[in-house]
């Protein structure tokens, strides 16, 4: 099994944060909150349901750890 892409999320968010230089326009802040908030909900609720039947044993444990970090 390939490494879950959710492992890359914490690094990506750190990179995104490092590229933000205040002051930021309010519309950009609102868009960012919607996008990142939507991803947080997606990883927390939808992704585990999608893979629940496919992952067993250590793969399920590894996936849960990576997804929780995301």
PQR file of N, CA, C, O and H, with PARSE charges and radii, in Angstrom:
ATOM      1  N   UNK A   1       0.847  -1.191   0.000 -0.4000 1.5000
ATOM      2  CA  UNK A   1       0.000   0.000   0.000 -0.0000 2.0000
ATOM      3  C   UNK A   1       0.881   1.239   0.000  0.5500 1.7000
ATOM      4  O   UNK A   1       1.894   1.298   0.697 -0.5500 1.4000
ATOM      5  N   UNK A   2       0.494   2.197  -0.767 -0.4000 1.5000
ATOM      6  CA  UNK A   2       1.222   3.454  -0.801 -0.0000 2.0000
ATOM      7  C   UNK A   2       0.977   4.235   0.480  0.5500 1.7000
ATOM      8  O   UNK A   2      -0.019   4.027   1.173 -0.5500 1.4000
ATOM      9  H   UNK A   2      -0.329   2.149  -1.333  0.4000 1.0000
ATOM     10  N   UNK A   3       1.892   5.126   0.777 -0.4000 1.5000
ATOM     11  CA  UNK A   3       1.765   5.981   1.948 -0.0000 2.0000
ATOM     12  C   UNK A   3       0.564   6.902   1.789  0.5500 1.7000
ATOM     13  O   UNK A   3       0.389   7.499   0.727 -0.5500 1.4000
ATOM     14  H   UNK A   3       2.701   5.295   0.214  0.4000 1.0000
ATOM     15  N   UNK A   4      -0.276   7.032   2.830 -0.4000 1.5000
ATOM     16  CA  UNK A   4      -1.443   7.913   2.719 -0.0000 2.0000
ATOM     17  C   UNK A   4      -1.038   9.361   2.468  0.5500 1.7000
ATOM     18  O   UNK A   4      -0.130   9.885   3.113 -0.5500 1.4000
ATOM     19  H   UNK A   4      -0.134   6.547   3.692  0.4000 1.0000
ATOM     20  N   UNK A   5      -1.714   9.994   1.532 -0.4000 1.5000
ATOM     21  CA  UNK A   5      -1.407  11.388   1.219 -0.0000 2.0000
ATOM     22  C   UNK A   5      -1.698  12.303   2.396  0.5500 1.7000
ATOM     23  O   UNK A   5      -1.176  13.416   2.456 -0.5500 1.4000
ATOM     24  H   UNK A   5      -2.452   9.569   1.007  0.4000 1.0000
ATOM     25  N   UNK A   6      -2.522  11.852   3.332 -0.4000 1.5000
ATOM     26  CA  UNK A   6      -2.826  12.693   4.487 -0.0000 2.0000
ATOM     27  C   UNK A   6      -1.583  12.934   5.341  0.5500 1.7000
ATOM     28  O   UNK A   6      -1.562  13.860   6.151 -0.5500 1.4000
ATOM     29  H   UNK A   6      -2.946  10.948   3.284  0.4000 1.0000
ATOM     30  N   UNK A   7      -0.544  12.109   5.168 -0.4000 1.5000
ATOM     31  CA  UNK A   7       0.711  12.351   5.892 -0.0000 2.0000
ATOM     32  C   UNK A   7       1.352  13.667   5.475  0.5500 1.7000
ATOM     33  O   UNK A   7       2.111  14.254   6.246 -0.5500 1.4000
ATOM     34  H   UNK A   7      -0.561  11.357   4.510  0.4000 1.0000
ATOM     35  N   UNK A   8       1.061  14.132   4.282 -0.4000 1.5000
ATOM     36  CA  UNK A   8       1.665  15.355   3.769 -0.0000 2.0000
ATOM     37  C   UNK A   8       0.941  16.617   4.248  0.5500 1.7000
ATOM     38  O   UNK A   8       1.470  17.719   4.104 -0.5500 1.4000
ATOM     39  H   UNK A   8       0.444  13.655   3.656  0.4000 1.0000
ATOM     40  N   UNK A   9      -0.248  16.473   4.808 -0.4000 1.5000
ATOM     41  CA  UNK A   9      -1.052  17.635   5.175 -0.0000 2.0000
ATOM     42  C   UNK A   9      -0.372  18.522   6.213  0.5500 1.7000
ATOM     43  O   UNK A   9      -0.325  19.734   6.003 -0.5500 1.4000
ATOM     44  H   UNK A   9      -0.678  15.577   4.925  0.4000 1.0000
ATOM     45  N   UNK A  10       0.162  17.995   7.328 -0.4000 1.5000
ATOM     46  CA  UNK A  10       0.803  18.904   8.293 -0.0000 2.0000
ATOM     47  C   UNK A  10       1.948  19.715   7.690  0.5500 1.7000
ATOM     48  O   UNK A  10       2.087  20.902   7.986 -0.5500 1.4000
ATOM     49  H   UNK A  10       0.123  17.011   7.499  0.4000 1.0000
ATOM     50  N   UNK A  11       2.759  19.093   6.857 -0.4000 1.5000
ATOM     51  CA  UNK A  11       3.863  19.806   6.208 -0.0000 2.0000
ATOM     52  C   UNK A  11       3.329  20.860   5.250  0.5500 1.7000
ATOM     53  O   UNK A  11       3.832  21.983   5.208 -0.5500 1.4000
ATOM     54  H   UNK A  11       2.646  18.129   6.616  0.4000 1.0000
ATOM     55  N   UNK A  12       2.316  20.500   4.487 -0.4000 1.5000
ATOM     56  CA  UNK A  12       1.727  21.460   3.550 -0.0000 2.0000
ATOM     57  C   UNK A  12       1.154  22.670   4.277  0.5500 1.7000
ATOM     58  O   UNK A  12       1.322  23.805   3.831 -0.5500 1.4000
ATOM     59  H   UNK A  12       1.907  19.588   4.521  0.4000 1.0000
ATOM     60  N   UNK A  13       0.480  22.430   5.393 -0.4000 1.5000
ATOM     61  CA  UNK A  13      -0.091  23.551   6.148 -0.0000 2.0000
ATOM     62  C   UNK A  13       0.998  24.446   6.725  0.5500 1.7000
ATOM     63  O   UNK A  13       0.839  25.667   6.764 -0.5500 1.4000
ATOM     64  H   UNK A  13       0.343  21.509   5.756  0.4000 1.0000
ATOM     65  N   UNK A  14       2.092  23.858   7.169 -0.4000 1.5000
ATOM     66  CA  UNK A  14       3.215  24.655   7.668 -0.0000 2.0000
ATOM     67  C   UNK A  14       3.787  25.514   6.547  0.5500 1.7000
ATOM     68  O   UNK A  14       4.114  26.681   6.763 -0.5500 1.4000
ATOM     69  H   UNK A  14       2.221  22.867   7.137  0.4000 1.0000
ATOM     70  N   UNK A  15       3.910  24.942   5.352 -0.4000 1.5000
ATOM     71  CA  UNK A  15       4.414  25.692   4.203 -0.0000 2.0000
ATOM     72  C   UNK A  15       3.456  26.817   3.826  0.5500 1.7000
ATOM     73  O   UNK A  15       3.887  27.930   3.523 -0.5500 1.4000
ATOM     74  H   UNK A  15       3.645  23.994   5.176  0.4000 1.0000
ATOM     75  N   UNK A  16       2.175  26.529   3.846 -0.4000 1.5000
ATOM     76  CA  UNK A  16       1.176  27.557   3.539 -0.0000 2.0000
ATOM     77  C   UNK A  16       1.285  28.699   4.536  0.5500 1.7000
ATOM     78  O   UNK A  16       1.300  29.869   4.155 -0.5500 1.4000
ATOM     79  H   UNK A  16       1.826  25.626   4.092  0.4000 1.0000
ATOM     80  N   UNK A  17       1.361  28.353   5.804 -0.4000 1.5000
ATOM     81  CA  UNK A  17       1.453  29.374   6.852 -0.0000 2.0000
ATOM     82  C   UNK A  17       2.716  30.221   6.668  0.5500 1.7000
ATOM     83  O   UNK A  17       2.692  31.435   6.870 -0.5500 1.4000
ATOM     84  H   UNK A  17       1.349  27.402   6.113  0.4000 1.0000
ATOM     85  N   UNK A  18       3.814  29.572   6.285 -0.4000 1.5000
ATOM     86  CA  UNK A  18       5.065  30.302   6.074 -0.0000 2.0000
ATOM     87  C   UNK A  18       5.017  31.257   4.900  0.5500 1.7000
ATOM     88  O   UNK A  18       5.797  32.208   4.835 -0.5500 1.4000
ATOM     89  H   UNK A  18       3.834  28.586   6.121  0.4000 1.0000
ATOM     90  N   UNK A  19       4.106  31.012   3.972 -0.4000 1.5000
ATOM     91  CA  UNK A  19       3.974  31.879   2.801 -0.0000 2.0000
ATOM     92  C   UNK A  19       2.986  33.022   2.992  0.5500 1.7000
ATOM     93  O   UNK A  19       2.840  33.870   2.112 -0.5500 1.4000
ATOM     94  H   UNK A  19       3.472  30.240   4.025  0.4000 1.0000
ATOM     95  N   UNK A  20       2.316  33.050   4.123 -0.4000 1.5000
ATOM     96  CA  UNK A  20       1.361  34.125   4.385 -0.0000 2.0000
ATOM     97  C   UNK A  20       2.076  35.282   5.076  0.5500 1.7000
ATOM     98  O   UNK A  20       2.715  35.114   6.115 -0.5500 1.4000
ATOM     99  H   UNK A  20       2.435  32.362   4.838  0.4000 1.0000
ATOM    100  N   UNK A  21       1.954  36.427   4.485 -0.4000 1.5000
ATOM    101  CA  UNK A  21       2.626  37.604   5.029 -0.0000 2.0000
ATOM    102  C   UNK A  21       1.593  38.698   5.263  0.5500 1.7000
ATOM    103  O   UNK A  21       1.062  39.264   4.307 -0.5500 1.4000
ATOM    104  H   UNK A  21       1.435  36.564   3.641  0.4000 1.0000
ATOM    105  N   UNK A  22       1.303  39.001   6.533 -0.4000 1.5000
ATOM    106  CA  UNK A  22       0.329  40.052   6.845 -0.0000 2.0000
ATOM    107  C   UNK A  22       0.819  41.401   6.339  0.5500 1.7000
ATOM    108  O   UNK A  22       2.019  41.592   6.144 -0.5500 1.4000
ATOM    109  H   UNK A  22       1.735  38.541   7.309  0.4000 1.0000
ATOM    110  N   UNK A  23      -0.080  42.319   6.129 -0.4000 1.5000
ATOM    111  CA  UNK A  23      -1.530  42.188   6.306 -0.0000 2.0000
ATOM    112  C   UNK A  23      -2.160  41.440   5.134  0.5500 1.7000
ATOM    113  O   UNK A  23      -1.726  41.565   3.988 -0.5500 1.4000
ATOM    114  H   UNK A  23      -1.055  42.164   6.287  0.4000 1.0000
ATOM    115  N   UNK A  24      -3.178  40.673   5.444 -0.4000 1.5000
ATOM    116  CA  UNK A  24      -3.926  39.936   4.431 -0.0000 2.0000
ATOM    117  C   UNK A  24      -5.300  40.562   4.261  0.5500 1.7000
ATOM    118  O   UNK A  24      -5.924  41.000   5.228 -0.5500 1.4000
ATOM    119  H   UNK A  24      -3.531  40.571   6.374  0.4000 1.0000
ATOM    120  N   UNK A  25      -5.759  40.596   3.026 -0.4000 1.5000
ATOM    121  CA  UNK A  25      -7.093  41.130   2.744 -0.0000 2.0000
ATOM    122  C   UNK A  25      -8.139  40.207   3.374  0.5500 1.7000
ATOM    123  O   UNK A  25      -8.003  38.984   3.328 -0.5500 1.4000
ATOM    124  H   UNK A  25      -5.253  40.240   2.241  0.4000 1.0000
ATOM    125  N   UNK A  26      -9.168  40.791   3.954 -0.4000 1.5000
ATOM    126  CA  UNK A  26     -10.206  40.018   4.625 -0.0000 2.0000
ATOM    127  C   UNK A  26     -10.825  38.945   3.722  0.5500 1.7000
ATOM    128  O   UNK A  26     -11.053  37.831   4.194 -0.5500 1.4000
ATOM    129  H   UNK A  26      -9.278  41.784   3.991  0.4000 1.0000
ATOM    130  N   UNK A  27     -11.105  39.232   2.446 -0.4000 1.5000
ATOM    131  CA  UNK A  27     -11.658  38.177   1.589 -0.0000 2.0000
ATOM    132  C   UNK A  27     -10.717  36.966   1.462  0.5500 1.7000
ATOM    133  O   UNK A  27     -11.182  35.827   1.396 -0.5500 1.4000
ATOM    134  H   UNK A  27     -10.920  40.136   2.063  0.4000 1.0000
ATOM    135  N   UNK A  28      -9.416  37.206   1.428 -0.4000 1.5000
ATOM    136  CA  UNK A  28      -8.465  36.097   1.357 -0.0000 2.0000
ATOM    137  C   UNK A  28      -8.487  35.268   2.637  0.5500 1.7000
ATOM    138  O   UNK A  28      -8.384  34.042   2.592 -0.5500 1.4000
ATOM    139  H   UNK A  28      -9.038  38.131   1.482  0.4000 1.0000
ATOM    140  N   UNK A  29      -8.617  35.928   3.754 -0.4000 1.5000
ATOM    141  CA  UNK A  29      -8.706  35.227   5.037 -0.0000 2.0000
ATOM    142  C   UNK A  29      -9.958  34.360   5.072  0.5500 1.7000
ATOM    143  O   UNK A  29      -9.904  33.207   5.499 -0.5500 1.4000
ATOM    144  H   UNK A  29      -8.701  36.923   3.790  0.4000 1.0000
ATOM    145  N   UNK A  30     -11.065  34.898   4.633 -0.4000 1.5000
ATOM    146  CA  UNK A  30     -12.318  34.143   4.632 -0.0000 2.0000
ATOM    147  C   UNK A  30     -12.244  32.927   3.704  0.5500 1.7000
ATOM    148  O   UNK A  30     -12.722  31.848   4.054 -0.5500 1.4000
ATOM    149  H   UNK A  30     -11.109  35.835   4.286  0.4000 1.0000
ATOM    150  N   UNK A  31     -11.654  33.099   2.538 -0.4000 1.5000
ATOM    151  CA  UNK A  31     -11.497  31.976   1.607 -0.0000 2.0000
ATOM    152  C   UNK A  31     -10.615  30.900   2.237  0.5500 1.7000
ATOM    153  O   UNK A  31     -10.927  29.712   2.160 -0.5500 1.4000
ATOM    154  H   UNK A  31     -11.266  33.976   2.253  0.4000 1.0000
ATOM    155  N   UNK A  32      -9.531  31.312   2.848 -0.4000 1.5000
ATOM    156  CA  UNK A  32      -8.632  30.371   3.508 -0.0000 2.0000
ATOM    157  C   UNK A  32      -9.328  29.588   4.605  0.5500 1.7000
ATOM    158  O   UNK A  32      -9.131  28.379   4.725 -0.5500 1.4000
ATOM    159  H   UNK A  32      -9.277  32.278   2.910  0.4000 1.0000
ATOM    160  N   UNK A  33     -10.134  30.259   5.402 -0.4000 1.5000
ATOM    161  CA  UNK A  33     -10.874  29.584   6.474 -0.0000 2.0000
ATOM    162  C   UNK A  33     -11.845  28.561   5.901  0.5500 1.7000
ATOM    163  O   UNK A  33     -11.984  27.463   6.441 -0.5500 1.4000
ATOM    164  H   UNK A  33     -10.294  31.241   5.304  0.4000 1.0000
ATOM    165  N   UNK A  34     -12.511  28.915   4.817 -0.4000 1.5000
ATOM    166  CA  UNK A  34     -13.443  27.978   4.194 -0.0000 2.0000
ATOM    167  C   UNK A  34     -12.727  26.754   3.638  0.5500 1.7000
ATOM    168  O   UNK A  34     -13.172  25.624   3.835 -0.5500 1.4000
ATOM    169  H   UNK A  34     -12.397  29.806   4.378  0.4000 1.0000
ATOM    170  N   UNK A  35     -11.621  26.983   2.945 -0.4000 1.5000
ATOM    171  CA  UNK A  35     -10.902  25.876   2.312 -0.0000 2.0000
ATOM    172  C   UNK A  35     -10.286  24.959   3.363  0.5500 1.7000
ATOM    173  O   UNK A  35     -10.496  23.746   3.333 -0.5500 1.4000
ATOM    174  H   UNK A  35     -11.259  27.901   2.785  0.4000 1.0000
ATOM    175  N   UNK A  36      -9.540  25.525   4.274 -0.4000 1.5000
ATOM    176  CA  UNK A  36      -8.867  24.709   5.290 -0.0000 2.0000
ATOM    177  C   UNK A  36      -9.892  24.086   6.235  0.5500 1.7000
ATOM    178  O   UNK A  36      -9.744  22.929   6.629 -0.5500 1.4000
ATOM    179  H   UNK A  36      -9.369  26.510   4.299  0.4000 1.0000
ATOM    180  N   UNK A  37     -10.915  24.828   6.597 -0.4000 1.5000
ATOM    181  CA  UNK A  37     -11.970  24.269   7.441 -0.0000 2.0000
ATOM    182  C   UNK A  37     -12.681  23.120   6.752  0.5500 1.7000
ATOM    183  O   UNK A  37     -13.014  22.118   7.385 -0.5500 1.4000
ATOM    184  H   UNK A  37     -11.036  25.768   6.277  0.4000 1.0000
ATOM    185  N   UNK A  38     -12.911  23.266   5.462 -0.4000 1.5000
ATOM    186  CA  UNK A  38     -13.539  22.196   4.694 -0.0000 2.0000
ATOM    187  C   UNK A  38     -12.664  20.955   4.631  0.5500 1.7000
ATOM    188  O   UNK A  38     -13.161  19.832   4.719 -0.5500 1.4000
ATOM    189  H   UNK A  38     -12.641  24.080   4.949  0.4000 1.0000
ATOM    190  N   UNK A  39     -11.351  21.160   4.477 -0.4000 1.5000
ATOM    191  CA  UNK A  39     -10.433  20.022   4.465 -0.0000 2.0000
ATOM    192  C   UNK A  39     -10.401  19.329   5.818  0.5500 1.7000
ATOM    193  O   UNK A  39     -10.342  18.101   5.894 -0.5500 1.4000
ATOM    194  H   UNK A  39     -10.947  22.073   4.405  0.4000 1.0000
ATOM    195  N   UNK A  40     -10.439  20.115   6.879 -0.4000 1.5000
ATOM    196  CA  UNK A  40     -10.426  19.524   8.219 -0.0000 2.0000
ATOM    197  C   UNK A  40     -11.640  18.620   8.415  0.5500 1.7000
ATOM    198  O   UNK A  40     -11.512  17.501   8.914 -0.5500 1.4000
ATOM    199  H   UNK A  40     -10.487  21.112   6.817  0.4000 1.0000
ATOM    200  N   UNK A  41     -12.802  19.099   8.027 -0.4000 1.5000
ATOM    201  CA  UNK A  41     -14.016  18.280   8.136 -0.0000 2.0000
ATOM    202  C   UNK A  41     -13.931  17.048   7.243  0.5500 1.7000
ATOM    203  O   UNK A  41     -14.336  15.957   7.645 -0.5500 1.4000
ATOM    204  H   UNK A  41     -12.905  20.008   7.622  0.4000 1.0000
ATOM    205  N   UNK A  42     -13.415  17.217   6.050 -0.4000 1.5000
ATOM    206  CA  UNK A  42     -13.281  16.114   5.101 -0.0000 2.0000
ATOM    207  C   UNK A  42     -12.387  15.012   5.673  0.5500 1.7000
ATOM    208  O   UNK A  42     -12.750  13.836   5.643 -0.5500 1.4000
ATOM    209  H   UNK A  42     -13.086  18.103   5.723  0.4000 1.0000
ATOM    210  N   UNK A  43     -11.219  15.394   6.193 -0.4000 1.5000
ATOM    211  CA  UNK A  43     -10.309  14.401   6.763 -0.0000 2.0000
ATOM    212  C   UNK A  43     -10.874  13.778   8.037  0.5500 1.7000
ATOM    213  O   UNK A  43     -10.637  12.600   8.305 -0.5500 1.4000
ATOM    214  H   UNK A  43     -10.924  16.350   6.218  0.4000 1.0000
ATOM    215  N   UNK A  44     -11.604  14.543   8.810 -0.4000 1.5000
ATOM    216  CA  UNK A  44     -12.137  14.020  10.076 -0.0000 2.0000
ATOM    217  C   UNK A  44     -13.318  13.077   9.888  0.5500 1.7000
ATOM    218  O   UNK A  44     -13.444  12.097  10.623 -0.5500 1.4000
ATOM    219  H   UNK A  44     -11.796  15.500   8.592  0.4000 1.0000
ATOM    220  N   UNK A  45     -14.185  13.355   8.919 -0.4000 1.5000
ATOM    221  CA  UNK A  45     -15.413  12.571   8.808 -0.0000 2.0000
ATOM    222  C   UNK A  45     -15.507  11.711   7.560  0.5500 1.7000
ATOM    223  O   UNK A  45     -15.872  10.539   7.648 -0.5500 1.4000
ATOM    224  H   UNK A  45     -14.083  14.151   8.323  0.4000 1.0000
ATOM    225  N   UNK A  46     -15.187  12.264   6.407 -0.4000 1.5000
ATOM    226  CA  UNK A  46     -15.396  11.547   5.149 -0.0000 2.0000
ATOM    227  C   UNK A  46     -14.310  10.517   4.839  0.5500 1.7000
ATOM    228  O   UNK A  46     -14.614   9.387   4.459 -0.5500 1.4000
ATOM    229  H   UNK A  46     -14.890  13.216   6.335  0.4000 1.0000
ATOM    230  N   UNK A  47     -13.056  10.906   5.001 -0.4000 1.5000
ATOM    231  CA  UNK A  47     -11.963  10.015   4.626 -0.0000 2.0000
ATOM    232  C   UNK A  47     -11.997   8.696   5.403  0.5500 1.7000
ATOM    233  O   UNK A  47     -11.864   7.638   4.788 -0.5500 1.4000
ATOM    234  H   UNK A  47     -12.809  11.825   5.310  0.4000 1.0000
ATOM    235  N   UNK A  48     -12.168   8.714   6.721 -0.4000 1.5000
ATOM    236  CA  UNK A  48     -12.223   7.430   7.431 -0.0000 2.0000
ATOM    237  C   UNK A  48     -13.359   6.523   6.950  0.5500 1.7000
ATOM    238  O   UNK A  48     -13.200   5.303   6.908 -0.5500 1.4000
ATOM    239  H   UNK A  48     -12.276   9.574   7.221  0.4000 1.0000
ATOM    240  N   UNK A  49     -14.481   7.101   6.596 -0.4000 1.5000
ATOM    241  CA  UNK A  49     -15.603   6.300   6.090 -0.0000 2.0000
ATOM    242  C   UNK A  49     -15.262   5.668   4.744  0.5500 1.7000
ATOM    243  O   UNK A  49     -15.609   4.516   4.485 -0.5500 1.4000
ATOM    244  H   UNK A  49     -14.610   8.092   6.630  0.4000 1.0000
ATOM    245  N   UNK A  50     -14.589   6.418   3.904 -0.4000 1.5000
ATOM    246  CA  UNK A  50     -14.244   5.934   2.567 -0.0000 2.0000
ATOM    247  C   UNK A  50     -13.352   4.703   2.652  0.5500 1.7000
ATOM    248  O   UNK A  50     -13.536   3.748   1.897 -0.5500 1.4000
ATOM    249  H   UNK A  50     -14.307   7.354   4.115  0.4000 1.0000
ATOM    250  N   UNK A  51     -12.386   4.721   3.565 -0.4000 1.5000
ATOM    251  CA  UNK A  51     -11.405   3.651   3.631 -0.0000 2.0000
ATOM    252  C   UNK A  51     -11.689   2.607   4.704  0.5500 1.7000
ATOM    253  O   UNK A  51     -10.908   1.667   4.855 -0.5500 1.4000
ATOM    254  H   UNK A  51     -12.237   5.497   4.179  0.4000 1.0000
ATOM    255  N   UNK A  52     -12.758   2.737   5.437 -0.4000 1.5000
ATOM    256  CA  UNK A  52     -13.036   1.839   6.565 -0.0000 2.0000
ATOM    257  C   UNK A  52     -13.045   0.375   6.168  0.5500 1.7000
ATOM    258  O   UNK A  52     -12.508  -0.452   6.904 -0.5500 1.4000
ATOM    259  H   UNK A  52     -13.393   3.500   5.314  0.4000 1.0000
ATOM    260  N   UNK A  53     -13.626   0.027   5.048 -0.4000 1.5000
ATOM    261  CA  UNK A  53     -13.720  -1.371   4.634 -0.0000 2.0000
ATOM    262  C   UNK A  53     -12.444  -1.891   3.982  0.5500 1.7000
ATOM    263  O   UNK A  53     -12.270  -3.102   3.850 -0.5500 1.4000
ATOM    264  H   UNK A  53     -14.062   0.699   4.449  0.4000 1.0000
ATOM    265  N   UNK A  54     -11.559  -1.001   3.577 -0.4000 1.5000
ATOM    266  CA  UNK A  54     -10.362  -1.394   2.840 -0.0000 2.0000
ATOM    267  C   UNK A  54      -9.148  -1.633   3.734  0.5500 1.7000
ATOM    268  O   UNK A  54      -8.287  -2.448   3.402 -0.5500 1.4000
ATOM    269  H   UNK A  54     -11.700  -0.017   3.684  0.4000 1.0000
ATOM    270  N   UNK A  55      -9.073  -0.940   4.847 -0.4000 1.5000
ATOM    271  CA  UNK A  55      -7.873  -0.989   5.674 -0.0000 2.0000
ATOM    272  C   UNK A  55      -8.070  -1.912   6.868  0.5500 1.7000
ATOM    273  O   UNK A  55      -9.063  -1.827   7.590 -0.5500 1.4000
ATOM    274  H   UNK A  55      -9.772  -0.277   5.116  0.4000 1.0000
ATOM    275  N   UNK A  56      -7.105  -2.786   7.053 -0.4000 1.5000
ATOM    276  CA  UNK A  56      -7.146  -3.735   8.159 -0.0000 2.0000
ATOM    277  C   UNK A  56      -5.790  -3.762   8.847  0.5500 1.7000
ATOM    278  O   UNK A  56      -4.772  -3.442   8.233 -0.5500 1.4000
ATOM    279  H   UNK A  56      -6.298  -2.856   6.467  0.4000 1.0000
ATOM    280  N   UNK A  57      -5.774  -4.138  10.104 -0.4000 1.5000
ATOM    281  CA  UNK A  57      -4.532  -4.338  10.847 -0.0000 2.0000
ATOM    282  C   UNK A  57      -3.654  -3.116  10.915  0.5500 1.7000
ATOM    283  O   UNK A  57      -4.120  -2.013  11.202 -0.5500 1.4000
ATOM    284  H   UNK A  57      -6.601  -4.398  10.603  0.4000 1.0000
ATOM    285  N   UNK A  58      -2.360  -3.320  10.645 -0.4000 1.5000
ATOM    286  CA  UNK A  58      -1.383  -2.236  10.745 -0.0000 2.0000
ATOM    287  C   UNK A  58      -1.668  -1.114   9.758  0.5500 1.7000
ATOM    288  O   UNK A  58      -1.427   0.055  10.059 -0.5500 1.4000
ATOM    289  H   UNK A  58      -1.981  -4.216  10.412  0.4000 1.0000
ATOM    290  N   UNK A  59      -2.178  -1.462   8.583 -0.4000 1.5000
ATOM    291  CA  UNK A  59      -2.514  -0.428   7.598 -0.0000 2.0000
ATOM    292  C   UNK A  59      -3.582   0.508   8.154  0.5500 1.7000
ATOM    293  O   UNK A  59      -3.512   1.720   7.949 -0.5500 1.4000
ATOM    294  H   UNK A  59      -2.374  -2.412   8.338  0.4000 1.0000
ATOM    295  N   UNK A  60      -4.564  -0.044   8.852 -0.4000 1.5000
ATOM    296  CA  UNK A  60      -5.616   0.782   9.456 -0.0000 2.0000
ATOM    297  C   UNK A  60      -5.043   1.661  10.561  0.5500 1.7000
ATOM    298  O   UNK A  60      -5.418   2.826  10.692 -0.5500 1.4000
ATOM    299  H   UNK A  60      -4.620  -1.028   9.018  0.4000 1.0000
ATOM    300  N   UNK A  61      -4.134   1.101  11.355 -0.4000 1.5000
ATOM    301  CA  UNK A  61      -3.502   1.870  12.436 -0.0000 2.0000
ATOM    302  C   UNK A  61      -2.664   3.010  11.865  0.5500 1.7000
ATOM    303  O   UNK A  61      -2.737   4.144  12.339 -0.5500 1.4000
ATOM    304  H   UNK A  61      -3.829   0.155  11.248  0.4000 1.0000
ATOM    305  N   UNK A  62      -1.863   2.697  10.839 -0.4000 1.5000
ATOM    306  CA  UNK A  62      -1.032   3.727  10.211 -0.0000 2.0000
ATOM    307  C   UNK A  62      -1.884   4.820   9.580  0.5500 1.7000
ATOM    308  O   UNK A  62      -1.583   6.008   9.698 -0.5500 1.4000
ATOM    309  H   UNK A  62      -1.803   1.775  10.454  0.4000 1.0000
ATOM    310  N   UNK A  63      -2.945   4.402   8.913 -0.4000 1.5000
ATOM    311  CA  UNK A  63      -3.833   5.376   8.282 -0.0000 2.0000
ATOM    312  C   UNK A  63      -4.483   6.271   9.325  0.5500 1.7000
ATOM    313  O   UNK A  63      -4.542   7.486   9.139 -0.5500 1.4000
ATOM    314  H   UNK A  63      -3.190   3.437   8.818  0.4000 1.0000
ATOM    315  N   UNK A  64      -4.969   5.699  10.411 -0.4000 1.5000
ATOM    316  CA  UNK A  64      -5.634   6.481  11.459 -0.0000 2.0000
ATOM    317  C   UNK A  64      -4.670   7.514  12.045  0.5500 1.7000
ATOM    318  O   UNK A  64      -5.054   8.661  12.273 -0.5500 1.4000
ATOM    319  H   UNK A  64      -4.922   4.712  10.562  0.4000 1.0000
ATOM    320  N   UNK A  65      -3.431   7.115  12.286 -0.4000 1.5000
ATOM    321  CA  UNK A  65      -2.450   8.059  12.834 -0.0000 2.0000
ATOM    322  C   UNK A  65      -2.174   9.200  11.865  0.5500 1.7000
ATOM    323  O   UNK A  65      -2.124  10.364  12.262 -0.5500 1.4000
ATOM    324  H   UNK A  65      -3.120   6.183  12.100  0.4000 1.0000
ATOM    325  N   UNK A  66      -1.994   8.860  10.591 -0.4000 1.5000
ATOM    326  CA  UNK A  66      -1.713   9.903   9.592 -0.0000 2.0000
ATOM    327  C   UNK A  66      -2.922  10.806   9.401  0.5500 1.7000
ATOM    328  O   UNK A  66      -2.774  12.023   9.285 -0.5500 1.4000
ATOM    329  H   UNK A  66      -2.034   7.914  10.268  0.4000 1.0000
ATOM    330  N   UNK A  67      -4.109  10.227   9.367 -0.4000 1.5000
ATOM    331  CA  UNK A  67      -5.325  11.018   9.157 -0.0000 2.0000
ATOM    332  C   UNK A  67      -5.612  11.918  10.346  0.5500 1.7000
ATOM    333  O   UNK A  67      -6.056  13.052  10.168 -0.5500 1.4000
ATOM    334  H   UNK A  67      -4.229   9.239   9.461  0.4000 1.0000
ATOM    335  N   UNK A  68      -5.366  11.434  11.548 -0.4000 1.5000
ATOM    336  CA  UNK A  68      -5.571  12.265  12.746 -0.0000 2.0000
ATOM    337  C   UNK A  68      -4.604  13.449  12.768  0.5500 1.7000
ATOM    338  O   UNK A  68      -4.969  14.545  13.194 -0.5500 1.4000
ATOM    339  H   UNK A  68      -5.005  10.512  11.693  0.4000 1.0000
ATOM    340  N   UNK A  69      -3.389  13.229  12.317 -0.4000 1.5000
ATOM    341  CA  UNK A  69      -2.423  14.328  12.238 -0.0000 2.0000
ATOM    342  C   UNK A  69      -2.860  15.358  11.207  0.5500 1.7000
ATOM    343  O   UNK A  69      -2.638  16.558  11.374 -0.5500 1.4000
ATOM    344  H   UNK A  69      -3.092  12.339  11.971  0.4000 1.0000
ATOM    345  N   UNK A  70      -3.486  14.870  10.137 -0.4000 1.5000
ATOM    346  CA  UNK A  70      -3.959  15.781   9.089 -0.0000 2.0000
ATOM    347  C   UNK A  70      -5.085  16.620   9.626  0.5500 1.7000
ATOM    348  O   UNK A  70      -5.630  17.456   8.905 -0.5500 1.4000
ATOM    349  H   UNK A  70      -3.666  13.896  10.001  0.4000 1.0000
TER
END
